[in-house]
């Protein structure tokens, strides 16, 4: 639903002022789904600092997070 509404919002904004949007829009499907999945994983595997999700320590690194967003 978030993906549908995000894309719909852009379409509405573009229809009102097309000259305001200079870059090409790509549907937010994959990116938004990945972001939400990472947030859920971070809530489940709570670490003391954000950096620990991306460090190379085998005990704290979570490939499902560090592999999605560098």
PDB file with one MODEL, atoms N, CA, C and O in Angstrom:
MODEL        1
ATOM      1  N   UNK A   1       0.822  -1.189   0.000  1.00  0.00           N
ATOM      2  CA  UNK A   1       0.000   0.000   0.000  1.00  0.00           C
ATOM      3  C   UNK A   1       0.875   1.266   0.000  1.00  0.00           C
ATOM      4  O   UNK A   1       0.551   2.261  -0.649  1.00  0.00           O
ATOM      5  N   UNK A   2       1.992   1.203   0.744  1.00  0.00           N
ATOM      6  CA  UNK A   2       2.882   2.365   0.775  1.00  0.00           C
ATOM      7  C   UNK A   2       3.451   2.655  -0.612  1.00  0.00           C
ATOM      8  O   UNK A   2       3.577   3.813  -1.009  1.00  0.00           O
ATOM      9  N   UNK A   3       3.788   1.606  -1.338  1.00  0.00           N
ATOM     10  CA  UNK A   3       4.344   1.767  -2.676  1.00  0.00           C
ATOM     11  C   UNK A   3       3.309   2.389  -3.596  1.00  0.00           C
ATOM     12  O   UNK A   3       3.612   3.325  -4.337  1.00  0.00           O
ATOM     13  N   UNK A   4       2.098   1.877  -3.552  1.00  0.00           N
ATOM     14  CA  UNK A   4       1.023   2.390  -4.411  1.00  0.00           C
ATOM     15  C   UNK A   4       0.772   3.857  -4.110  1.00  0.00           C
ATOM     16  O   UNK A   4       0.656   4.670  -5.028  1.00  0.00           O
ATOM     17  N   UNK A   5       0.688   4.201  -2.835  1.00  0.00           N
ATOM     18  CA  UNK A   5       0.396   5.591  -2.470  1.00  0.00           C
ATOM     19  C   UNK A   5       1.555   6.530  -2.784  1.00  0.00           C
ATOM     20  O   UNK A   5       1.331   7.681  -3.159  1.00  0.00           O
ATOM     21  N   UNK A   6       2.786   6.055  -2.637  1.00  0.00           N
ATOM     22  CA  UNK A   6       3.948   6.881  -2.992  1.00  0.00           C
ATOM     23  C   UNK A   6       3.947   7.195  -4.478  1.00  0.00           C
ATOM     24  O   UNK A   6       4.152   8.341  -4.878  1.00  0.00           O
ATOM     25  N   UNK A   7       3.716   6.176  -5.293  1.00  0.00           N
ATOM     26  CA  UNK A   7       3.680   6.382  -6.740  1.00  0.00           C
ATOM     27  C   UNK A   7       2.489   7.250  -7.148  1.00  0.00           C
ATOM     28  O   UNK A   7       2.602   8.075  -8.055  1.00  0.00           O
ATOM     29  N   UNK A   8       1.359   7.066  -6.485  1.00  0.00           N
ATOM     30  CA  UNK A   8       0.177   7.887  -6.786  1.00  0.00           C
ATOM     31  C   UNK A   8       0.427   9.353  -6.428  1.00  0.00           C
ATOM     32  O   UNK A   8       0.028  10.258  -7.161  1.00  0.00           O
ATOM     33  N   UNK A   9       1.090   9.575  -5.296  1.00  0.00           N
ATOM     34  CA  UNK A   9       1.397  10.944  -4.885  1.00  0.00           C
ATOM     35  C   UNK A   9       2.268  11.639  -5.924  1.00  0.00           C
ATOM     36  O   UNK A   9       2.021  12.791  -6.281  1.00  0.00           O
ATOM     37  N   UNK A  10       3.281  10.938  -6.406  1.00  0.00           N
ATOM     38  CA  UNK A  10       4.126  11.535  -7.437  1.00  0.00           C
ATOM     39  C   UNK A  10       3.305  11.867  -8.678  1.00  0.00           C
ATOM     40  O   UNK A  10       3.450  12.949  -9.247  1.00  0.00           O
ATOM     41  N   UNK A  11       2.453  10.952  -9.097  1.00  0.00           N
ATOM     42  CA  UNK A  11       1.636  11.187 -10.297  1.00  0.00           C
ATOM     43  C   UNK A  11       0.750  12.416 -10.119  1.00  0.00           C
ATOM     44  O   UNK A  11       0.578  13.199 -11.053  1.00  0.00           O
ATOM     45  N   UNK A  12       0.194  12.587  -8.933  1.00  0.00           N
ATOM     46  CA  UNK A  12      -0.645  13.760  -8.667  1.00  0.00           C
ATOM     47  C   UNK A  12       0.176  15.042  -8.697  1.00  0.00           C
ATOM     48  O   UNK A  12      -0.244  16.043  -9.279  1.00  0.00           O
ATOM     49  N   UNK A  13       1.345  15.009  -8.070  1.00  0.00           N
ATOM     50  CA  UNK A  13       2.210  16.183  -8.041  1.00  0.00           C
ATOM     51  C   UNK A  13       2.697  16.543  -9.442  1.00  0.00           C
ATOM     52  O   UNK A  13       2.760  17.719  -9.801  1.00  0.00           O
ATOM     53  N   UNK A  14       3.035  15.539 -10.218  1.00  0.00           N
ATOM     54  CA  UNK A  14       3.509  15.774 -11.587  1.00  0.00           C
ATOM     55  C   UNK A  14       2.389  16.348 -12.445  1.00  0.00           C
ATOM     56  O   UNK A  14       2.635  17.218 -13.280  1.00  0.00           O
ATOM     57  N   UNK A  15       1.179  15.877 -12.251  1.00  0.00           N
ATOM     58  CA  UNK A  15       0.042  16.380 -13.037  1.00  0.00           C
ATOM     59  C   UNK A  15      -0.221  17.858 -12.744  1.00  0.00           C
ATOM     60  O   UNK A  15      -0.626  18.606 -13.634  1.00  0.00           O
ATOM     61  N   UNK A  16       0.007  18.273 -11.511  1.00  0.00           N
ATOM     62  CA  UNK A  16      -0.230  19.670 -11.140  1.00  0.00           C
ATOM     63  C   UNK A  16       0.856  20.595 -11.672  1.00  0.00           C
ATOM     64  O   UNK A  16       0.554  21.671 -12.189  1.00  0.00           O
ATOM     65  N   UNK A  17       2.125  20.186 -11.551  1.00  0.00           N
ATOM     66  CA  UNK A  17       3.241  21.032 -11.970  1.00  0.00           C
ATOM     67  C   UNK A  17       4.323  20.195 -12.635  1.00  0.00           C
ATOM     68  O   UNK A  17       5.326  19.876 -11.996  1.00  0.00           O
ATOM     69  N   UNK A  18       4.147  19.832 -13.893  1.00  0.00           N
ATOM     70  CA  UNK A  18       5.152  18.988 -14.554  1.00  0.00           C
ATOM     71  C   UNK A  18       6.518  19.666 -14.694  1.00  0.00           C
ATOM     72  O   UNK A  18       7.540  18.981 -14.734  1.00  0.00           O
ATOM     73  N   UNK A  19       6.551  20.982 -14.767  1.00  0.00           N
ATOM     74  CA  UNK A  19       7.829  21.683 -14.923  1.00  0.00           C
ATOM     75  C   UNK A  19       8.677  21.630 -13.660  1.00  0.00           C
ATOM     76  O   UNK A  19       9.885  21.859 -13.717  1.00  0.00           O
ATOM     77  N   UNK A  20       8.065  21.332 -12.530  1.00  0.00           N
ATOM     78  CA  UNK A  20       8.784  21.257 -11.258  1.00  0.00           C
ATOM     79  C   UNK A  20       9.635  19.981 -11.162  1.00  0.00           C
ATOM     80  O   UNK A  20      10.629  19.953 -10.437  1.00  0.00           O
ATOM     81  N   UNK A  21       9.254  18.948 -11.877  1.00  0.00           N
ATOM     82  CA  UNK A  21       9.906  17.640 -11.774  1.00  0.00           C
ATOM     83  C   UNK A  21      10.850  17.441 -12.956  1.00  0.00           C
ATOM     84  O   UNK A  21      10.429  17.060 -14.048  1.00  0.00           O
ATOM     85  N   UNK A  22      12.119  17.703 -12.721  1.00  0.00           N
ATOM     86  CA  UNK A  22      13.112  17.661 -13.788  1.00  0.00           C
ATOM     87  C   UNK A  22      13.741  16.283 -13.987  1.00  0.00           C
ATOM     88  O   UNK A  22      14.250  15.989 -15.069  1.00  0.00           O
ATOM     89  N   UNK A  23      13.711  15.435 -12.956  1.00  0.00           N
ATOM     90  CA  UNK A  23      14.307  14.106 -13.087  1.00  0.00           C
ATOM     91  C   UNK A  23      13.240  13.080 -13.463  1.00  0.00           C
ATOM     92  O   UNK A  23      12.047  13.289 -13.240  1.00  0.00           O
ATOM     93  N   UNK A  24      13.689  11.988 -14.029  1.00  0.00           N
ATOM     94  CA  UNK A  24      12.781  10.923 -14.435  1.00  0.00           C
ATOM     95  C   UNK A  24      12.366  10.128 -13.195  1.00  0.00           C
ATOM     96  O   UNK A  24      13.206   9.744 -12.380  1.00  0.00           O
ATOM     97  N   UNK A  25      11.078   9.891 -13.068  1.00  0.00           N
ATOM     98  CA  UNK A  25      10.561   9.140 -11.930  1.00  0.00           C
ATOM     99  C   UNK A  25      10.602   7.647 -12.225  1.00  0.00           C
ATOM    100  O   UNK A  25      10.246   7.206 -13.317  1.00  0.00           O
ATOM    101  N   UNK A  26      11.041   6.881 -11.239  1.00  0.00           N
ATOM    102  CA  UNK A  26      11.001   5.428 -11.304  1.00  0.00           C
ATOM    103  C   UNK A  26      10.112   4.965 -10.160  1.00  0.00           C
ATOM    104  O   UNK A  26      10.241   5.450  -9.036  1.00  0.00           O
ATOM    105  N   UNK A  27       9.227   4.044 -10.433  1.00  0.00           N
ATOM    106  CA  UNK A  27       8.350   3.554  -9.377  1.00  0.00           C
ATOM    107  C   UNK A  27       9.160   3.123  -8.167  1.00  0.00           C
ATOM    108  O   UNK A  27      10.233   2.533  -8.298  1.00  0.00           O
ATOM    109  N   UNK A  28       8.642   3.418  -7.011  1.00  0.00           N
ATOM    110  CA  UNK A  28       9.362   3.204  -5.757  1.00  0.00           C
ATOM    111  C   UNK A  28       9.217   1.787  -5.221  1.00  0.00           C
ATOM    112  O   UNK A  28       9.502   1.543  -4.049  1.00  0.00           O
ATOM    113  N   UNK A  29       8.790   0.868  -6.038  1.00  0.00           N
ATOM    114  CA  UNK A  29       8.458  -0.475  -5.577  1.00  0.00           C
ATOM    115  C   UNK A  29       9.608  -1.158  -4.848  1.00  0.00           C
ATOM    116  O   UNK A  29       9.495  -1.421  -3.651  1.00  0.00           O
ATOM    117  N   UNK A  30      10.690  -1.447  -5.520  1.00  0.00           N
ATOM    118  CA  UNK A  30      11.784  -2.225  -4.928  1.00  0.00           C
ATOM    119  C   UNK A  30      12.467  -1.481  -3.788  1.00  0.00           C
ATOM    120  O   UNK A  30      12.761  -2.070  -2.748  1.00  0.00           O
ATOM    121  N   UNK A  31      12.716  -0.203  -3.977  1.00  0.00           N
ATOM    122  CA  UNK A  31      13.438   0.570  -2.975  1.00  0.00           C
ATOM    123  C   UNK A  31      12.643   0.689  -1.676  1.00  0.00           C
ATOM    124  O   UNK A  31      13.190   0.525  -0.585  1.00  0.00           O
ATOM    125  N   UNK A  32      11.365   0.970  -1.804  1.00  0.00           N
ATOM    126  CA  UNK A  32      10.544   1.150  -0.605  1.00  0.00           C
ATOM    127  C   UNK A  32      10.336  -0.175   0.120  1.00  0.00           C
ATOM    128  O   UNK A  32      10.350  -0.218   1.350  1.00  0.00           O
ATOM    129  N   UNK A  33      10.145  -1.241  -0.624  1.00  0.00           N
ATOM    130  CA  UNK A  33      10.005  -2.550  -0.001  1.00  0.00           C
ATOM    131  C   UNK A  33      11.297  -2.929   0.736  1.00  0.00           C
ATOM    132  O   UNK A  33      11.245  -3.443   1.853  1.00  0.00           O
ATOM    133  N   UNK A  34      12.432  -2.682   0.123  1.00  0.00           N
ATOM    134  CA  UNK A  34      13.717  -2.990   0.765  1.00  0.00           C
ATOM    135  C   UNK A  34      13.895  -2.171   2.032  1.00  0.00           C
ATOM    136  O   UNK A  34      14.362  -2.691   3.045  1.00  0.00           O
ATOM    137  N   UNK A  35      13.529  -0.901   1.987  1.00  0.00           N
ATOM    138  CA  UNK A  35      13.664  -0.027   3.157  1.00  0.00           C
ATOM    139  C   UNK A  35      12.812  -0.534   4.314  1.00  0.00           C
ATOM    140  O   UNK A  35      13.284  -0.593   5.449  1.00  0.00           O
ATOM    141  N   UNK A  36      11.582  -0.894   4.043  1.00  0.00           N
ATOM    142  CA  UNK A  36      10.691  -1.386   5.097  1.00  0.00           C
ATOM    143  C   UNK A  36      11.218  -2.705   5.659  1.00  0.00           C
ATOM    144  O   UNK A  36      11.171  -2.920   6.870  1.00  0.00           O
ATOM    145  N   UNK A  37      11.715  -3.582   4.804  1.00  0.00           N
ATOM    146  CA  UNK A  37      12.269  -4.853   5.271  1.00  0.00           C
ATOM    147  C   UNK A  37      13.476  -4.623   6.175  1.00  0.00           C
ATOM    148  O   UNK A  37      13.629  -5.300   7.191  1.00  0.00           O
ATOM    149  N   UNK A  38      14.332  -3.672   5.811  1.00  0.00           N
ATOM    150  CA  UNK A  38      15.495  -3.362   6.639  1.00  0.00           C
ATOM    151  C   UNK A  38      15.054  -2.805   7.990  1.00  0.00           C
ATOM    152  O   UNK A  38      15.638  -3.149   9.018  1.00  0.00           O
ATOM    153  N   UNK A  39      14.045  -1.959   8.001  1.00  0.00           N
ATOM    154  CA  UNK A  39      13.545  -1.430   9.280  1.00  0.00           C
ATOM    155  C   UNK A  39      13.024  -2.547  10.177  1.00  0.00           C
ATOM    156  O   UNK A  39      13.255  -2.540  11.386  1.00  0.00           O
ATOM    157  N   UNK A  40      12.324  -3.503   9.582  1.00  0.00           N
ATOM    158  CA  UNK A  40      11.806  -4.626  10.364  1.00  0.00           C
ATOM    159  C   UNK A  40      12.956  -5.470  10.915  1.00  0.00           C
ATOM    160  O   UNK A  40      12.947  -5.846  12.087  1.00  0.00           O
ATOM    161  N   UNK A  41      13.944  -5.765  10.071  1.00  0.00           N
ATOM    162  CA  UNK A  41      15.100  -6.539  10.539  1.00  0.00           C
ATOM    163  C   UNK A  41      15.843  -5.816  11.654  1.00  0.00           C
ATOM    164  O   UNK A  41      16.300  -6.444  12.609  1.00  0.00           O
ATOM    165  N   UNK A  42      15.963  -4.497  11.533  1.00  0.00           N
ATOM    166  CA  UNK A  42      16.669  -3.735  12.555  1.00  0.00           C
ATOM    167  C   UNK A  42      15.889  -3.716  13.867  1.00  0.00           C
ATOM    168  O   UNK A  42      16.486  -3.633  14.940  1.00  0.00           O
ATOM    169  N   UNK A  43      14.579  -3.792  13.792  1.00  0.00           N
ATOM    170  CA  UNK A  43      13.770  -3.844  15.011  1.00  0.00           C
ATOM    171  C   UNK A  43      13.866  -5.213  15.680  1.00  0.00           C
ATOM    172  O   UNK A  43      13.835  -5.315  16.906  1.00  0.00           O
ATOM    173  N   UNK A  44      13.983  -6.257  14.873  1.00  0.00           N
ATOM    174  CA  UNK A  44      14.090  -7.609  15.417  1.00  0.00           C
ATOM    175  C   UNK A  44      15.477  -7.838  16.014  1.00  0.00           C
ATOM    176  O   UNK A  44      15.598  -8.312  17.143  1.00  0.00           O
ATOM    177  N   UNK A  45      16.509  -7.508  15.268  1.00  0.00           N
ATOM    178  CA  UNK A  45      17.895  -7.695  15.710  1.00  0.00           C
ATOM    179  C   UNK A  45      18.443  -6.345  16.155  1.00  0.00           C
ATOM    180  O   UNK A  45      19.256  -5.738  15.458  1.00  0.00           O
ATOM    181  N   UNK A  46      18.002  -5.885  17.300  1.00  0.00           N
ATOM    182  CA  UNK A  46      18.376  -4.552  17.784  1.00  0.00           C
ATOM    183  C   UNK A  46      19.827  -4.538  18.264  1.00  0.00           C
ATOM    184  O   UNK A  46      20.217  -5.327  19.125  1.00  0.00           O
ATOM    185  N   UNK A  47      20.611  -3.638  17.699  1.00  0.00           N
ATOM    186  CA  UNK A  47      22.014  -3.455  18.092  1.00  0.00           C
ATOM    187  C   UNK A  47      22.176  -2.068  18.706  1.00  0.00           C
ATOM    188  O   UNK A  47      21.377  -1.176  18.421  1.00  0.00           O
ATOM    189  N   UNK A  48      23.190  -1.868  19.540  1.00  0.00           N
ATOM    190  CA  UNK A  48      23.382  -0.583  20.232  1.00  0.00           C
ATOM    191  C   UNK A  48      23.607   0.617  19.308  1.00  0.00           C
ATOM    192  O   UNK A  48      23.209   1.732  19.644  1.00  0.00           O
ATOM    193  N   UNK A  49      24.238   0.406  18.154  1.00  0.00           N
ATOM    194  CA  UNK A  49      24.475   1.544  17.253  1.00  0.00           C
ATOM    195  C   UNK A  49      24.219   1.129  15.813  1.00  0.00           C
ATOM    196  O   UNK A  49      24.328  -0.046  15.464  1.00  0.00           O
ATOM    197  N   UNK A  50      23.880   2.100  14.990  1.00  0.00           N
ATOM    198  CA  UNK A  50      23.587   1.833  13.580  1.00  0.00           C
ATOM    199  C   UNK A  50      24.798   1.288  12.837  1.00  0.00           C
ATOM    200  O   UNK A  50      24.656   0.470  11.928  1.00  0.00           O
ATOM    201  N   UNK A  51      25.976   1.733  13.217  1.00  0.00           N
ATOM    202  CA  UNK A  51      27.194   1.294  12.537  1.00  0.00           C
ATOM    203  C   UNK A  51      27.397  -0.217  12.635  1.00  0.00           C
ATOM    204  O   UNK A  51      27.978  -0.828  11.739  1.00  0.00           O
ATOM    205  N   UNK A  52      26.924  -0.805  13.707  1.00  0.00           N
ATOM    206  CA  UNK A  52      27.126  -2.238  13.906  1.00  0.00           C
ATOM    207  C   UNK A  52      26.386  -3.097  12.875  1.00  0.00           C
ATOM    208  O   UNK A  52      26.784  -4.235  12.628  1.00  0.00           O
ATOM    209  N   UNK A  53      25.350  -2.583  12.288  1.00  0.00           N
ATOM    210  CA  UNK A  53      24.633  -3.346  11.265  1.00  0.00           C
ATOM    211  C   UNK A  53      25.478  -3.509  10.000  1.00  0.00           C
ATOM    212  O   UNK A  53      25.281  -4.454   9.236  1.00  0.00           O
ATOM    213  N   UNK A  54      26.410  -2.596   9.784  1.00  0.00           N
ATOM    214  CA  UNK A  54      27.212  -2.607   8.562  1.00  0.00           C
ATOM    215  C   UNK A  54      28.679  -2.968   8.784  1.00  0.00           C
ATOM    216  O   UNK A  54      29.437  -3.040   7.816  1.00  0.00           O
ATOM    217  N   UNK A  55      29.097  -3.194  10.016  1.00  0.00           N
ATOM    218  CA  UNK A  55      30.502  -3.520  10.215  1.00  0.00           C
ATOM    219  C   UNK A  55      30.781  -4.957   9.765  1.00  0.00           C
ATOM    220  O   UNK A  55      29.857  -5.696   9.426  1.00  0.00           O
ATOM    221  N   UNK A  56      32.024  -5.337   9.764  1.00  0.00           N
ATOM    222  CA  UNK A  56      32.405  -6.649   9.245  1.00  0.00           C
ATOM    223  C   UNK A  56      32.541  -7.710  10.330  1.00  0.00           C
ATOM    224  O   UNK A  56      33.016  -8.811  10.053  1.00  0.00           O
ATOM    225  N   UNK A  57      32.140  -7.406  11.541  1.00  0.00           N
ATOM    226  CA  UNK A  57      32.198  -8.369  12.638  1.00  0.00           C
ATOM    227  C   UNK A  57      31.190  -9.490  12.370  1.00  0.00           C
ATOM    228  O   UNK A  57      30.011  -9.222  12.137  1.00  0.00           O
ATOM    229  N   UNK A  58      31.646 -10.732  12.404  1.00  0.00           N
ATOM    230  CA  UNK A  58      30.768 -11.864  12.080  1.00  0.00           C
ATOM    231  C   UNK A  58      29.632 -12.035  13.085  1.00  0.00           C
ATOM    232  O   UNK A  58      28.638 -12.692  12.776  1.00  0.00           O
ATOM    233  N   UNK A  59      29.756 -11.466  14.268  1.00  0.00           N
ATOM    234  CA  UNK A  59      28.719 -11.621  15.287  1.00  0.00           C
ATOM    235  C   UNK A  59      27.630 -10.564  15.205  1.00  0.00           C
ATOM    236  O   UNK A  59      26.512 -10.800  15.663  1.00  0.00           O
ATOM    237  N   UNK A  60      27.925  -9.422  14.642  1.00  0.00           N
ATOM    238  CA  UNK A  60      26.909  -8.368  14.586  1.00  0.00           C
ATOM    239  C   UNK A  60      26.479  -7.996  13.172  1.00  0.00           C
ATOM    240  O   UNK A  60      25.425  -7.387  12.991  1.00  0.00           O
ATOM    241  N   UNK A  61      27.264  -8.346  12.185  1.00  0.00           N
ATOM    242  CA  UNK A  61      26.894  -8.011  10.813  1.00  0.00           C
ATOM    243  C   UNK A  61      25.678  -8.823  10.392  1.00  0.00           C
ATOM    244  O   UNK A  61      25.624 -10.032  10.617  1.00  0.00           O
ATOM    245  N   UNK A  62      24.710  -8.162   9.786  1.00  0.00           N
ATOM    246  CA  UNK A  62      23.498  -8.839   9.313  1.00  0.00           C
ATOM    247  C   UNK A  62      23.445  -8.650   7.800  1.00  0.00           C
ATOM    248  O   UNK A  62      23.113  -7.563   7.327  1.00  0.00           O
ATOM    249  N   UNK A  63      23.770  -9.702   7.028  1.00  0.00           N
ATOM    250  CA  UNK A  63      23.827  -9.582   5.566  1.00  0.00           C
ATOM    251  C   UNK A  63      22.531  -9.081   4.928  1.00  0.00           C
ATOM    252  O   UNK A  63      22.559  -8.422   3.888  1.00  0.00           O
ATOM    253  N   UNK A  64      21.395  -9.396   5.558  1.00  0.00           N
ATOM    254  CA  UNK A  64      20.118  -8.922   5.028  1.00  0.00           C
ATOM    255  C   UNK A  64      19.980  -7.416   5.087  1.00  0.00           C
ATOM    256  O   UNK A  64      19.136  -6.841   4.400  1.00  0.00           O
ATOM    257  N   UNK A  65      20.801  -6.773   5.902  1.00  0.00           N
ATOM    258  CA  UNK A  65      20.796  -5.307   5.991  1.00  0.00           C
ATOM    259  C   UNK A  65      21.972  -4.732   5.225  1.00  0.00           C
ATOM    260  O   UNK A  65      21.792  -3.886   4.349  1.00  0.00           O
ATOM    261  N   UNK A  66      23.161  -5.179   5.545  1.00  0.00           N
ATOM    262  CA  UNK A  66      24.357  -4.612   4.895  1.00  0.00           C
ATOM    263  C   UNK A  66      24.423  -4.951   3.407  1.00  0.00           C
ATOM    264  O   UNK A  66      25.063  -4.232   2.640  1.00  0.00           O
ATOM    265  N   UNK A  67      23.776  -6.026   2.996  1.00  0.00           N
ATOM    266  CA  UNK A  67      23.765  -6.386   1.582  1.00  0.00           C
ATOM    267  C   UNK A  67      22.766  -5.593   0.765  1.00  0.00           C
ATOM    268  O   UNK A  67      22.871  -5.525  -0.460  1.00  0.00           O
ATOM    269  N   UNK A  68      21.797  -4.994   1.439  1.00  0.00           N
ATOM    270  CA  UNK A  68      20.766  -4.220   0.740  1.00  0.00           C
ATOM    271  C   UNK A  68      21.178  -2.772   0.598  1.00  0.00           C
ATOM    272  O   UNK A  68      21.117  -2.205  -0.493  1.00  0.00           O
ATOM    273  N   UNK A  69      21.598  -2.173   1.696  1.00  0.00           N
ATOM    274  CA  UNK A  69      22.027  -0.772   1.691  1.00  0.00           C
ATOM    275  C   UNK A  69      23.474  -0.700   2.149  1.00  0.00           C
ATOM    276  O   UNK A  69      23.796  -1.110   3.265  1.00  0.00           O
ATOM    277  N   UNK A  70      24.334  -0.189   1.306  1.00  0.00           N
ATOM    278  CA  UNK A  70      25.744  -0.083   1.659  1.00  0.00           C
ATOM    279  C   UNK A  70      26.019   1.114   2.541  1.00  0.00           C
ATOM    280  O   UNK A  70      27.165   1.345   2.928  1.00  0.00           O
TER     281      UNK A  70
ENDMDL
END
